Amino acid sequence: MTLLKSTGCLLLALAIFFGLSLRIEGRKLKSRFTNFRCESYNNSYCSFEKCKLNLLGRGRVGAYMYLKLFQVPVENAWINWGIYRRYNGYRPFLYNISTDLCQLLKNTQIKSFEGLVMGAIMTKSNLNHTCPYDHDIILDNLEFTDAFLKSLPLPQGEYLLQLRFATYKVWRVQVSAFFVKEGTE
């Protein structure tokens, strides 16, 4: 009887231990888009047909964008990446660099900030091949998830990812994605 009682206590202790450890391991970070803005600097070159956030499910938000190009093909493109963190207004944080987009699209396997962001964008858009581009650009419900942050750890806070695109050395569009990273239990 005492063996049965001690075995029962041991099983109860193991269940409590594993229950607590599963709860600790089950803690997830929440990251999501909070706002999405698109701006065209020259509406005779290109314009945004749609630029919005879609509610995909409970706690899931996807970014949708449709950019209509009027002067194709695009054979020379540059991108400026900037990430800002909100303190009292948005302040520069980590990156503000410019890259040749055509060269980046040829080699997206590089382990850098640009490679990570382009890898995520390429999964949900038709921006998945090298230059030239002779069609409109569509981003279809791109989600900002914690899987992205595993490669790029950021502290909790509110952020702005600002992407500016240039063709033939003239800035054409700016896309601003606002997101939040918060820890929960």
TORLO-996246 format. One record per residue (C-alpha): residue number from 1; residue in one letter; x, y, z. Coordinates in nm, 3 decimals, always signed. Example, Ala and Ser with C-alpha at 12.3 -4.5 7.8 and 13.67 -1.06 7.14 Angstrom:
BEGIN
LOFI   k r      px      py      pz
LOFI   1 a  +1.230  -0.450  +0.780
LOFI   2 s  +1.367  -0.106  +0.714
//
This chain:
BEGIN
LOFI   k r      px      py      pz
LOFI   1 m  +0.000  +0.000  +0.000
LOFI   2 t  +0.283  +0.241  +0.081
LOFI   3 l  +0.451  +0.149  -0.249
LOFI   4 l  +0.129  +0.231  -0.433
LOFI   5 k  +0.095  +0.554  -0.238
LOFI   6 s  +0.456  +0.661  -0.306
LOFI   7 t  +0.419  +0.567  -0.675
LOFI   8 g  +0.104  +0.779  -0.693
LOFI   9 c  +0.284  +1.073  -0.531
LOFI  10 l  +0.576  +1.028  -0.770
LOFI  11 l  +0.341  +1.025  -1.070
LOFI  12 l  +0.163  +1.334  -0.939
LOFI  13 a  +0.496  +1.511  -0.886
LOFI  14 l  +0.609  +1.417  -1.241
LOFI  15 a  +0.279  +1.536  -1.388
LOFI  16 i  +0.310  +1.869  -1.207
LOFI  17 f  +0.676  +1.903  -1.311
LOFI  18 f  +0.608  +1.825  -1.677
LOFI  19 g  +0.299  +2.042  -1.675
LOFI  20 l  +0.500  +2.337  -1.546
LOFI  21 s  +0.790  +2.273  -1.783
LOFI  22 l  +0.551  +2.249  -2.078
LOFI  23 r  +0.393  +2.576  -1.971
LOFI  24 i  +0.735  +2.742  -1.946
LOFI  25 e  +0.840  +2.605  -2.287
LOFI  26 g  +0.500  +2.698  -2.426
LOFI  27 r  +0.555  +3.069  -2.370
LOFI  28 k  +0.541  +3.238  -2.705
LOFI  29 l  +0.637  +3.580  -2.822
LOFI  30 k  +0.376  +3.770  -3.014
LOFI  31 s  +0.479  +3.973  -3.316
LOFI  32 r  +0.236  +4.132  -3.556
LOFI  33 f  +0.187  +4.416  -3.799
LOFI  34 t  +0.007  +4.717  -3.654
LOFI  35 n  +0.002  +4.948  -3.957
LOFI  36 f  +0.105  +4.937  -4.323
LOFI  37 r  +0.153  +5.244  -4.543
LOFI  38 c  +0.248  +5.279  -4.907
LOFI  39 e  +0.347  +5.598  -5.084
LOFI  40 s  +0.432  +5.658  -5.450
LOFI  41 y  +0.661  +5.955  -5.520
LOFI  42 n  +0.570  +5.963  -5.891
LOFI  43 n  +0.222  +5.846  -5.988
LOFI  44 s  +0.307  +5.854  -6.359
LOFI  45 y  +0.570  +5.584  -6.299
LOFI  46 c  +0.373  +5.361  -6.061
LOFI  47 s  +0.084  +5.374  -5.817
LOFI  48 f  -0.055  +5.162  -5.536
LOFI  49 e  -0.389  +5.004  -5.620
LOFI  50 k  -0.414  +4.855  -5.268
LOFI  51 c  -0.211  +4.881  -4.952
LOFI  52 k  -0.372  +4.740  -4.640
LOFI  53 l  -0.361  +4.496  -4.351
LOFI  54 n  -0.596  +4.196  -4.360
LOFI  55 l  -0.719  +4.015  -4.052
LOFI  56 l  -0.637  +3.649  -4.122
LOFI  57 g  -0.753  +3.500  -3.793
LOFI  58 r  -0.735  +3.552  -3.421
LOFI  59 g  -0.416  +3.748  -3.361
LOFI  60 r  -0.295  +3.703  -3.720
LOFI  61 v  -0.255  +3.999  -3.953
LOFI  62 g  -0.130  +3.991  -4.312
LOFI  63 a  +0.002  +4.276  -4.526
LOFI  64 y  -0.146  +4.307  -4.877
LOFI  65 m  -0.009  +4.538  -5.145
LOFI  66 y  -0.070  +4.580  -5.518
LOFI  67 l  +0.174  +4.810  -5.701
LOFI  68 k  +0.082  +4.896  -6.060
LOFI  69 l  +0.388  +4.968  -6.279
LOFI  70 f  +0.333  +5.198  -6.576
LOFI  71 q  +0.688  +5.202  -6.719
LOFI  72 v  +0.819  +4.852  -6.772
LOFI  73 p  +1.055  +4.670  -6.785
LOFI  74 v  +1.242  +4.760  -6.467
LOFI  75 e  +1.602  +4.648  -6.511
LOFI  76 n  +1.783  +4.858  -6.252
LOFI  77 a  +1.645  +4.874  -5.896
LOFI  78 w  +1.782  +4.975  -5.558
LOFI  79 i  +1.631  +4.938  -5.212
LOFI  80 n  +1.697  +5.137  -4.895
LOFI  81 w  +1.632  +4.948  -4.571
LOFI  82 g  +1.569  +5.128  -4.247
LOFI  83 i  +1.450  +4.992  -3.914
LOFI  84 y  +1.334  +5.231  -3.644
LOFI  85 r  +1.230  +5.175  -3.283
LOFI  86 r  +0.966  +5.382  -3.109
LOFI  87 y  +1.088  +5.574  -2.807
LOFI  88 n  +0.951  +5.930  -2.822
LOFI  89 g  +0.876  +5.904  -3.190
LOFI  90 y  +1.056  +5.658  -3.415
LOFI  91 r  +1.436  +5.666  -3.382
LOFI  92 p  +1.692  +5.487  -3.604
LOFI  93 f  +1.767  +5.135  -3.477
LOFI  94 l  +2.016  +4.880  -3.617
LOFI  95 y  +1.997  +4.930  -3.995
LOFI  96 n  +1.979  +5.201  -4.258
LOFI  97 i  +2.150  +5.076  -4.572
LOFI  98 s  +2.100  +5.071  -4.949
LOFI  99 t  +2.141  +4.762  -5.166
LOFI 100 d  +2.119  +4.674  -5.534
LOFI 101 l  +1.786  +4.486  -5.542
LOFI 102 c  +1.866  +4.295  -5.861
LOFI 103 q  +2.189  +4.159  -5.713
LOFI 104 l  +2.014  +4.072  -5.385
LOFI 105 l  +1.743  +3.878  -5.570
LOFI 106 k  +2.012  +3.674  -5.746
LOFI 107 n  +2.149  +3.560  -5.408
LOFI 108 t  +1.884  +3.557  -5.135
LOFI 109 q  +2.056  +3.285  -4.933
LOFI 110 i  +2.292  +3.531  -4.766
LOFI 111 k  +2.261  +3.550  -4.388
LOFI 112 s  +2.201  +3.919  -4.344
LOFI 113 f  +1.912  +4.147  -4.255
LOFI 114 e  +1.840  +4.202  -4.625
LOFI 115 g  +1.843  +3.829  -4.700
LOFI 116 l  +1.606  +3.755  -4.412
LOFI 117 v  +1.353  +4.020  -4.511
LOFI 118 m  +1.367  +3.934  -4.883
LOFI 119 g  +1.334  +3.564  -4.802
LOFI 120 a  +1.012  +3.641  -4.613
LOFI 121 i  +0.880  +3.871  -4.886
LOFI 122 m  +0.956  +3.621  -5.163
LOFI 123 t  +0.735  +3.355  -5.002
LOFI 124 k  +0.423  +3.572  -5.032
LOFI 125 s  +0.483  +3.784  -5.343
LOFI 126 n  +0.561  +3.771  -5.711
LOFI 127 l  +0.887  +3.950  -5.634
LOFI 128 n  +1.059  +3.612  -5.652
LOFI 129 h  +1.290  +3.638  -5.950
LOFI 130 t  +1.573  +3.860  -6.066
LOFI 131 c  +1.541  +4.169  -6.281
LOFI 132 p  +1.390  +4.266  -6.523
LOFI 133 y  +1.037  +4.314  -6.390
LOFI 134 d  +0.771  +4.359  -6.657
LOFI 135 h  +0.464  +4.303  -6.439
LOFI 136 d  +0.289  +4.456  -6.140
LOFI 137 i  +0.417  +4.377  -5.789
LOFI 138 i  +0.181  +4.191  -5.555
LOFI 139 l  +0.239  +4.111  -5.188
LOFI 140 d  -0.030  +3.870  -5.070
LOFI 141 n  -0.096  +3.854  -4.693
LOFI 142 l  +0.260  +3.854  -4.564
LOFI 143 e  +0.256  +3.777  -4.192
LOFI 144 f  +0.514  +3.906  -3.949
LOFI 145 t  +0.579  +3.605  -3.726
LOFI 146 d  +0.812  +3.508  -3.444
LOFI 147 a  +0.987  +3.263  -3.679
LOFI 148 f  +1.133  +3.566  -3.856
LOFI 149 l  +1.268  +3.699  -3.526
LOFI 150 k  +1.454  +3.377  -3.446
LOFI 151 s  +1.719  +3.487  -3.695
LOFI 152 l  +1.695  +3.854  -3.603
LOFI 153 p  +1.635  +3.886  -3.229
LOFI 154 l  +1.484  +4.218  -3.128
LOFI 155 p  +1.395  +4.342  -2.781
LOFI 156 q  +1.029  +4.401  -2.698
LOFI 157 g  +0.892  +4.721  -2.845
LOFI 158 e  +0.727  +4.895  -3.136
LOFI 159 y  +0.917  +4.913  -3.464
LOFI 160 l  +0.898  +5.059  -3.813
LOFI 161 l  +1.051  +4.881  -4.112
LOFI 162 q  +1.083  +5.136  -4.391
LOFI 163 l  +1.163  +5.023  -4.746
LOFI 164 r  +1.229  +5.276  -5.022
LOFI 165 f  +1.267  +5.158  -5.380
LOFI 166 a  +1.452  +5.337  -5.661
LOFI 167 t  +1.477  +5.261  -6.030
LOFI 168 y  +1.739  +5.420  -6.253
LOFI 169 k  +1.870  +5.620  -5.952
LOFI 170 v  +1.535  +5.790  -5.880
LOFI 171 w  +1.337  +5.706  -5.563
LOFI 172 r  +0.993  +5.583  -5.670
LOFI 173 v  +0.804  +5.434  -5.372
LOFI 174 q  +0.817  +5.394  -4.996
LOFI 175 v  +0.657  +5.113  -4.797
LOFI 176 s  +0.635  +5.148  -4.419
LOFI 177 a  +0.548  +4.844  -4.210
LOFI 178 f  +0.482  +4.910  -3.842
LOFI 179 f  +0.503  +4.610  -3.611
LOFI 180 v  +0.511  +4.524  -3.245
LOFI 181 k  +0.705  +4.257  -3.062
LOFI 182 e  +0.581  +4.173  -2.715
LOFI 183 g  +0.640  +3.886  -2.478
LOFI 184 t  +0.349  +3.696  -2.325
LOFI 185 e  +0.306  +3.389  -2.116
//
